[in-house]
């Protein structure tokens, strides 16, 4: 089959977006030590499918064998009838998790230990701003790159700063940001000020780290540049809300087509570009997706509005966030706020832009 996407998350923040990958290992602490909770059969492309917990923990020494077993199962039994169904998610949907797990155990020659993943992870997070490393006195600096859109001059400058204040090494994140590693504590003020000078403040609202957009204008499947649209949306949100955004840990994502390279179905607020009929012709629009959390370990965003004109999409997102700020109960997250409303109520809230 045409592709297979595995991912490993080293902590329970789940920044590799495990819920939309074919195979995901998430490091967890158990009574027997550190192991990997395992999910299978996820995919963001149409139709999106949520990766399912295998119900097992895989110990470090077994991770490779389990990965090989899953790839072999996919190789031997994966769909070949059509390109659209040549993904592991279709096999998992057909077989069910129990049959997949039994096949894995048969291949590796032993039973996996049971483990329940529900309530133990917070997927889709990002290691925002300046954070301490495990090494004493060293820090990493996560530089927000809005929508993955950066100039060559900014990129070269970040590279120079990594050599001056770190060890010349950079890391790239799945949220399209850049991490400078091995920065000494005494250098944090200087690197922070120099990043601010090139328009990349590490004291910005969290949405600067968690907002992403696909490169659909390069593949030709998007009707406009997703990155430029996302940059415009975020700029308007920052102008409107200012410091009110600082306390909001919202994931905003934009895809230029149903293939969902921007992972809009795994975001709190997802946008997918579409063509909209207007006066006998067509204009650019966006479908709007909102993610609900109802106590499960995660969920996929659901379609709540279709075909909002591109010129109106920033205002639509503003209304969504304004409604959340005005109507949330206590410290509930955006997903929890959406989770206590039905889809019909969310549609009504989205249209009105008012509170409960």
C-alpha positions as MATLAB code, in Angstrom:
seq = 'XXXXXXXXXXXXXXXXXXXXXXXXXXXXXXXXXXXXXXXXXXXXXXXXXXXXXXXXXXXXXXXXXXXXXXXXXXXXXXXXXXXXXXXXXXXXXXXXXXXXXXXXXXXXXXXXXXXXXXXXXXXXXXXXXXXXXXXXXXXXXXXXXXXXXXXXXXXXXXXXXXXXXXXXXXXXXXXXXXXXXXXXXXXXXXXXXXXXXXXXXXXXXXXXXXXXXXXXXXXXXXXXXXXXXXXXXXXXXXXXXXXXXXXXXXXXXXXXXXXXXXXXXXXXXXXXXXXXXXXXXXXXXXXXXXXXXXXXXXXXXXXXXXXXXXXXXXXXXXXXXXXXXXXXXXXXXXXXXXXXXXXXXXXXXXXXXXXX';
ca = [
       0.000    0.000    0.000;
       0.993    3.553   -0.764;
       1.892    4.964    2.652;
       2.273    4.149    6.327;
       2.704    6.808    9.013;
       4.175    5.743   12.362;
       4.919    8.140   15.204;
       6.471    8.046   18.673;
       5.709   10.547   21.448;
       8.140   10.646   24.335;
       5.652   12.164   26.767;
       1.927   12.323   27.354;
       1.452   15.734   25.755;
       1.210   13.834   22.458;
       2.775   16.522   20.258;
       3.147   14.072   17.349;
      -0.666   14.011   16.950;
      -1.009   10.249   17.564;
      -4.756   10.201   16.950;
      -4.374   10.640   13.179;
      -1.486    8.294   12.395;
      -1.413    4.677   11.248;
       0.641    3.557   14.247;
       1.428    5.590   17.355;
       3.511    4.794   20.419;
       3.090    7.076   23.451;
       5.456    6.849   26.391;
       3.580    6.291   29.666;
       4.578    5.583   33.261;
       3.150    2.376   34.719;
       3.604    0.397   37.914;
       6.098   -1.763   35.999;
       8.070    1.127   34.568;
       7.990    3.158   31.367;
       6.249    1.603   28.393;
       4.414    2.687   25.277;
       0.648    2.849   24.954;
      -0.207    1.962   21.371;
      -2.811    3.274   18.929;
      -3.568    1.969   15.445;
      -5.535    2.909   12.357;
      -5.738    6.690   12.452;
      -5.836    9.021    9.459;
      -6.712   12.671    8.834;
      -7.595   12.382    5.139;
     -11.154   11.888    3.951;
     -12.795   10.167    5.598;
     -10.902   10.942    8.815;
     -10.623    8.085   11.299;
      -9.550    8.255   14.913;
      -6.678    5.953   15.855;
      -7.887    3.266   18.231;
      -6.139    2.237   21.441;
      -4.750   -1.278   21.128;
      -5.551   -1.820   24.807;
      -1.963   -2.778   25.484;
       1.328   -1.388   26.706;
       4.440   -2.262   24.711;
       7.710   -2.396   26.647;
      10.758   -0.688   25.087;
      12.462   -3.940   24.088;
       9.355   -5.010   22.162;
       8.587   -1.766   20.302;
      10.529   -2.657   17.167;
       9.081   -6.178   16.968;
       5.545   -4.853   17.367;
       6.142   -2.207   14.694;
       7.476   -4.844   12.283;
       4.497   -7.103   13.002;
       2.032   -4.297   12.253;
       3.790   -3.354    9.020;
       3.776   -7.005    7.926;
       0.052   -7.296    8.733;
      -0.606   -4.217    6.629;
       1.631   -5.514    3.838;
      -0.094   -8.881    3.697;
      -3.699   -7.819    4.214;
      -3.925   -4.130    3.296;
      -6.304   -3.002    0.562;
      -5.021   -2.972   -3.016;
      -8.313   -2.472   -4.868;
      -8.111    1.325   -4.869;
      -5.555    3.974   -4.009;
      -8.041    5.679   -1.692;
      -8.324    2.585    0.507;
      -4.668    1.595    0.521;
      -4.296    2.764    4.120;
      -4.004    0.844    7.379;
      -7.078    2.591    8.826;
      -9.344    0.644    6.475;
      -7.888   -2.683    7.597;
      -8.289   -1.759   11.275;
     -11.879   -0.676   10.608;
     -12.589   -3.989    8.854;
     -10.832   -6.286   11.321;
     -11.408   -4.474   14.591;
      -8.767   -3.804   17.241;
      -9.005   -7.226   18.886;
      -8.188   -9.093   15.689;
      -5.295   -6.707   14.958;
      -3.922   -7.226   18.475;
      -4.298  -11.007   18.240;
      -2.415  -10.989   14.923;
       0.398   -8.925   16.449;
       0.686  -11.279   19.411;
       0.745  -14.264   17.082;
       3.598  -12.735   15.091;
       5.746  -11.744   18.083;
       5.002  -15.001   19.900;
       3.684  -13.615   23.181;
       0.760  -11.787   24.699;
       0.923   -8.017   25.212;
       0.152   -6.603   28.647;
      -3.206   -4.854   28.990;
      -3.304   -1.081   29.375;
      -6.101    1.505   29.220;
      -5.138    4.784   27.598;
      -8.313    6.729   28.411;
      -7.771    9.788   30.553;
      -3.975    9.513   30.540;
      -2.903   11.733   27.651;
      -3.480   15.216   26.318;
      -2.900   14.919   22.598;
      -1.830   17.601   20.181;
       0.080   19.769   22.623;
       3.237   21.729   21.926;
       6.276   22.515   24.074;
       5.723   26.265   24.044;
       8.318   28.976   24.649;
      11.400   28.479   26.810;
      11.572   25.202   28.724;
      14.277   23.516   30.826;
      16.067   20.505   29.377;
      16.987   17.419   31.355;
      20.583   18.642   31.380;
      21.231   20.977   34.325;
      21.466   24.631   33.366;
      20.401   24.104   29.752;
      17.167   25.147   28.081;
      15.441   24.815   24.742;
      13.793   27.727   22.986;
      10.780   26.897   20.833;
      10.466   29.583   18.164;
       6.868   30.005   16.892;
       6.559   29.938   13.105;
       3.003   31.001   12.257;
       1.483   28.485    9.871;
       4.968   27.227    9.019;
       5.608   30.430    7.065;
       9.124   31.843    7.489;
      11.495   33.921    5.376;
      14.999   32.856    4.396;
      16.427   35.783    6.379;
      14.577   34.737    9.534;
      15.685   31.153    9.090;
      19.328   32.135    8.648;
      19.110   34.384   11.708;
      17.691   31.584   13.860;
      20.513   29.365   12.645;
      23.086   31.995   13.649;
      21.480   32.373   17.084;
      21.622   28.610   17.619;
      25.366   28.703   17.011;
      25.932   31.740   19.217;
      23.794   30.757   22.191;
      23.422   26.996   21.786;
      25.416   24.263   20.071;
      24.300   24.978   16.515;
      21.563   22.351   16.575;
      17.908   22.857   15.669;
      14.807   20.687   15.952;
      11.619   20.927   13.884;
       8.232   20.206   15.448;
       5.061   18.691   13.996;
       3.392   22.059   14.630;
       5.784   23.698   12.138;
       7.966   25.420   14.734;
      11.746   25.510   15.247;
      13.520   24.612   18.490;
      16.960   25.919   19.454;
      18.478   23.465   21.931;
      21.250   23.488   24.549;
      20.932   27.173   25.482;
      22.576   28.139   28.762;
      20.461   29.975   31.310;
      22.633   33.081   31.191;
      21.957   33.389   27.437;
      18.160   33.220   27.610;
      17.563   36.974   27.845;
      19.798   37.743   24.860;
      18.360   35.097   22.552;
      14.847   36.097   23.540;
      15.519   39.746   22.672;
      17.201   38.905   19.366;
      14.328   36.651   18.331;
      11.930   39.466   19.114;
      13.965   41.672   16.772;
      13.198   39.397   13.807;
       9.491   39.182   14.620;
       9.610   35.797   16.399;
       8.741   36.547   20.022;
       8.742   33.614   22.440;
       6.401   35.571   24.732;
       3.522   35.537   22.233;
       0.087   33.916   22.751;
       0.150   30.081   22.603;
      -1.771   30.125   19.311;
       1.403   31.264   17.567;
       2.813   27.798   18.301;
      -0.323   25.713   17.824;
      -1.618   27.301   14.601;
      -0.661   25.408   11.443;
      -1.498   25.418    7.742;
      -0.681   23.103    4.851;
       1.341   24.032    1.766;
      -1.582   23.425   -0.578;
      -0.657   26.201   -2.980;
       2.524   24.268   -3.845;
       0.777   20.965   -4.562;
      -1.922   22.776   -6.528;
      -4.878   21.327   -4.627;
      -5.715   24.430   -2.602;
      -7.615   27.319   -4.236;
      -5.380   29.861   -2.452;
      -2.343   29.936   -0.175;
      -3.342   28.286    3.141;
      -0.322   29.757    4.901;
      -1.104   33.330    3.878;
      -4.756   32.905    4.858;
      -3.781   31.541    8.267;
      -1.317   34.356    8.811;
      -4.086   36.889    8.097;
      -6.505   35.128   10.458;
      -4.038   35.026   13.347;
      -3.068   38.683   12.837;
      -6.732   39.708   13.082;
      -7.231   37.588   16.189;
      -4.241   39.166   17.910;
      -5.486   42.644   16.998;
      -8.967   41.837   18.310;
      -8.170   39.971   21.529;
      -4.677   41.135   22.447;
      -3.513   39.705   25.767;
      -6.778   37.782   26.160;
      -5.255   35.140   23.892;
      -2.406   34.494   26.325;
      -4.417   32.166   28.505;
      -5.992   30.202   25.661;
      -4.412   26.937   24.596;
      -6.244   26.602   21.281;
      -5.214   24.588   18.244;
      -6.180   26.249   14.973;
      -5.444   24.405   11.714;
      -6.132   24.968    8.030;
      -6.056   22.479    5.140;
      -6.351   23.394    1.489;
      -8.235   20.228    0.517;
      -9.875   17.085    2.011;
      -6.480   15.313    2.197;
      -6.069   17.213    5.487;
      -2.314   17.804    5.379;
      -2.973   20.652    7.817;
      -4.664   18.144   10.155;
      -7.721   20.348   10.558;
      -9.732   17.407   11.914;
      -7.278   17.086   14.817;
      -7.509   20.768   15.810;
      -9.839   22.576   18.192;
     -10.896   24.807   15.307;
     -10.306   23.358   11.853;
     -10.726   25.006    8.469;
     -10.817   23.268    5.084;
     -10.786   25.200    1.825;
     -13.669   24.566   -0.592;
     -15.253   26.177   -3.628;
     -18.492   28.052   -2.966;
     -21.160   28.872   -5.559;
     -21.684   32.621   -5.767;
     -23.845   34.406   -8.365;
     -23.566   31.642  -10.914;
     -19.816   31.306  -10.436;
     -17.429   30.061   -7.761;
     -15.538   31.737   -4.948;
     -13.137   30.466   -2.281;
     -14.668   29.355    0.982;
     -13.976   27.257    4.070;
     -15.750   24.512    5.948;
     -15.495   24.918    9.732;
     -14.802   22.024   12.116;
     -14.963   22.101   15.934;
     -13.523   19.504   18.301;
     -15.569   18.184   21.216;
     -14.144   16.495   24.308;
     -16.459   14.368   26.422;
     -14.089   12.542   28.741;
     -12.452   10.268   26.157;
      -8.727   10.470   25.516;
      -9.339   12.535   22.387;
     -11.710   13.066   19.485;
     -11.791   14.357   15.929;
     -13.282   17.723   15.004;
     -16.746   17.672   13.443;
     -18.087   19.740   10.569;
     -20.404   22.483   11.881;
     -20.530   25.022    9.044;
     -20.048   24.636    5.311;
     -18.809   27.073    2.713;
     -18.089   30.289    4.623;
     -16.550   32.771    2.193;
     -12.805   33.229    2.624;
     -13.342   36.951    3.194;
     -15.533   36.113    6.200;
     -13.610   33.223    7.742;
     -11.428   35.345   10.051;
     -14.524   36.991   11.513;
     -16.121   33.565   11.926;
     -13.123   32.307   13.928;
     -13.238   35.511   15.979;
     -16.890   34.838   16.845;
     -16.087   31.272   17.874;
     -13.322   32.364   20.230;
     -15.365   35.280   21.570;
     -18.250   32.931   22.351;
     -15.918   30.523   24.122;
     -14.352   33.270   26.258;
     -17.771   34.651   27.206;
     -19.485   31.319   27.876;
     -16.897   28.882   29.235;
     -17.427   27.499   32.711;
     -14.464   27.957   35.000;
     -11.226   26.761   33.439;
     -12.766   24.370   30.935;
     -10.839   23.905   27.709;
     -12.245   24.739   24.316;
     -12.831   21.046   23.641;
     -14.701   20.673   26.919;
     -16.757   23.770   26.131;
     -17.748   22.288   22.775;
     -18.285   18.902   24.403;
     -21.145   20.126   26.573;
     -23.025   21.335   23.497;
     -24.738   19.273   20.827;
     -23.717   19.753   17.219;
     -26.936   21.690   16.631;
     -26.143   24.007   19.542;
     -22.642   24.605   18.200;
     -24.075   25.490   14.798;
     -26.440   27.969   16.460;
     -23.644   29.479   18.562;
     -21.460   29.790   15.498;
     -24.172   31.605   13.552;
     -25.030   33.996   16.354;
     -21.591   34.573   17.824;
     -23.268   34.977   21.225;
     -23.056   33.120   24.517;
     -25.243   30.349   25.976;
];
